[in-house]
Amino acid sequence: MRTGVITGTEALLKAFSMIINESLVARTLTTYTLQLFDIEVGFLCLCSPEGSSSLPLP
């Protein structure tokens, strides 16, 4: 039974690690892509039919 608890805990830690890694890679890729098009990296513009709003990136 103890082996199952350890295996489950390790699986959860690996899943969290993969989620964090994917978000960091996506953010880095986005930053480099925005630099190619000379877009300000500090803000993300979300356009809607009523207009646009700028949201600061964390």
Secondary structure, 3 states (H helix, E strand, C coil): CHHHHHHHHHHHHHHHHHHHHHHHHHHHHHHHHHHHCCCCCCEEEEEECCEEEEEECC
